[in-house]
Amino acid sequence: MANPVVDNFKGILMHSHDAGDITGGSSGGQITFQLPAVAGSKCRVRVNKAITITSAIITGDIQGSAVIDIWKDSTYPPTVAKTITASAKPTLANQTIVTDSTLTGWTKDFSDGDWLVANVDSASTLNDIQVILTY
């Protein structure tokens, strides 16, 4: 019998916790969620240092639409009750890329040990979605 909790986490995760080596000494970095464009798909990461998010970028492999929610909690697993995006979820509306550096209403500060989950609320036309949180 399949494990519905494990099977529901279909995304893969790439997490650059310190991009200083890549950006020539910058203290910034990024967390990247790669998700299939299927409602309910999830990808998770554990933050390994205190950070403050400065922007969110959502991209699709082709022009299409998607809404992603991001949840945070110090205990695993985060749920929708712990959304960080308020009403400003990363959204593509017949687009391939959108950048948000305002993050209105977002919880932007994360502590060492916090868990993040990116959840596909909806998607159409796309095959996969990438969400990048920069800090």
Secondary structure per residue as TSV (DSSP state, phi and psi in degrees):
chain	resnum	aa	ss	phi	psi
A	1	M	-	360.0	134.7
A	2	A	-	-71.5	147.6
A	3	N	-	-87.6	110.9
A	4	P	H	-64.1	-27.7
A	5	V	H	-71.7	-49.1
A	6	V	H	-66.8	-44.5
A	7	D	H	-64.1	-24.8
A	8	N	H	-74.9	-19.8
A	9	F	-	-91.3	86.9
A	10	K	-	-96.0	-12.8
A	11	G	-	-76.3	164.8
A	12	I	E	-112.4	159.4
A	13	L	E	-125.7	134.7
A	14	M	E	-123.2	126.6
A	15	H	E	-129.5	112.7
A	16	S	E	-98.0	102.0
A	17	H	S	-84.8	-11.2
A	18	D	-	-154.9	101.8
A	19	A	T	-85.6	8.9
A	20	G	H	-53.6	-39.3
A	21	D	H	-65.0	-30.9
A	22	I	H	-84.9	-36.8
A	23	T	H	-99.8	13.5
A	24	G	T	71.1	42.8
A	25	G	S	103.4	-3.1
A	26	S	-	-66.0	146.9
A	27	S	S	-87.8	1.6
A	28	G	-	-82.5	176.5
A	29	G	-	-168.7	-168.1
A	30	Q	E	-152.0	154.3
A	31	I	E	-115.7	125.9
A	32	T	E	-117.5	125.2
A	33	F	E	-106.8	125.0
A	34	Q	E	-109.1	120.8
A	35	L	E	-130.6	143.3
A	36	P	E	-70.8	148.8
A	37	A	S	-82.6	65.0
A	38	V	S	-131.7	122.2
A	39	A	T	-52.6	134.6
A	40	G	T	93.2	-11.3
A	41	S	-	-66.9	143.9
A	42	K	E	-134.5	153.2
A	43	C	E	-140.1	138.4
A	44	R	E	-126.9	156.1
A	45	V	E	-152.0	149.7
A	46	R	E	-107.2	125.0
A	47	V	-	-73.9	133.9
A	48	N	-	-111.1	13.9
A	49	K	S	-164.3	160.5
A	50	A	-	-67.7	128.9
A	51	I	E	-141.4	161.4
A	52	T	E	-125.4	121.0
A	53	I	-	-70.6	135.9
A	54	T	-	-113.0	-20.6
A	55	S	E	-161.0	162.4
A	56	A	E	-130.9	133.8
A	57	I	E	-123.3	131.8
A	58	I	E	-120.1	133.6
A	59	T	E	-132.5	152.7
A	60	G	E	-121.5	156.0
A	61	D	E	-69.6	-26.0
A	62	I	E	-142.2	172.5
A	63	Q	E	-64.4	129.3
A	64	G	E	-175.2	-165.8
A	65	S	E	-127.9	144.4
A	66	A	E	-162.9	150.9
A	67	V	E	-129.6	127.6
A	68	I	E	-119.2	136.4
A	69	D	E	-109.9	150.2
A	70	I	E	-127.2	129.6
A	71	W	E	-114.6	148.5
A	72	K	E	-138.6	139.4
A	73	D	E	-159.1	154.7
A	74	S	S	-79.3	-15.5
A	75	T	S	-112.0	154.2
A	76	Y	S	-100.5	139.4
A	77	P	S	-96.0	149.3
A	78	P	-	-64.5	153.8
A	79	T	-	-128.2	173.3
A	80	V	G	-56.3	-26.6
A	81	A	G	-63.9	-17.2
A	82	K	G	-110.6	35.2
A	83	T	B	-60.3	144.6
A	84	I	S	-103.7	-6.5
A	85	T	S	-95.9	-4.0
A	86	A	T	51.8	-130.7
A	87	S	T	-100.3	10.6
A	88	A	-	-110.6	55.5
A	89	K	-	-64.9	145.8
A	90	P	-	-57.3	125.0
A	91	T	E	-139.3	134.0
A	92	L	E	-106.9	132.6
A	93	A	E	-125.2	87.6
A	94	N	E	56.8	46.2
A	95	Q	E	-134.9	173.6
A	96	T	E	-112.3	-21.8
A	97	I	E	-155.0	140.2
A	98	V	E	-140.8	133.9
A	99	T	E	-115.6	133.5
A	100	D	E	-125.2	112.0
A	101	S	S	-106.7	2.8
A	102	T	S	-88.2	-44.7
A	103	L	-	52.7	49.5
A	104	T	T	-57.5	122.6
A	105	G	T	80.3	-3.7
A	106	W	-	-70.5	149.2
A	107	T	-	-83.1	115.3
A	108	K	-	-106.7	-16.2
A	109	D	E	-97.4	127.5
A	110	F	E	-121.2	147.3
A	111	S	-	-104.4	157.3
A	112	D	T	-55.3	125.4
A	113	G	T	99.5	-10.0
A	114	D	-	-65.4	146.1
A	115	W	E	-101.6	139.1
A	116	L	E	-120.9	140.3
A	117	V	E	-129.6	127.4
A	118	A	E	-97.1	130.3
A	119	N	E	-123.9	130.4
A	120	V	E	-80.5	108.2
A	121	D	E	-73.7	-42.8
A	122	S	E	-158.4	156.0
A	123	A	E	-160.1	145.1
A	124	S	E	-147.0	144.8
A	125	T	S	75.2	-34.4
A	126	L	-	-73.3	157.8
A	127	N	S	-101.8	-43.4
A	128	D	E	-143.9	161.3
A	129	I	E	-132.2	142.2
A	130	Q	E	-124.8	133.5
A	131	V	E	-120.5	127.4
A	132	I	E	-119.0	122.2
A	133	L	E	-103.3	122.1
A	134	T	E	-100.4	149.1
A	135	Y	-	-139.8	360.0
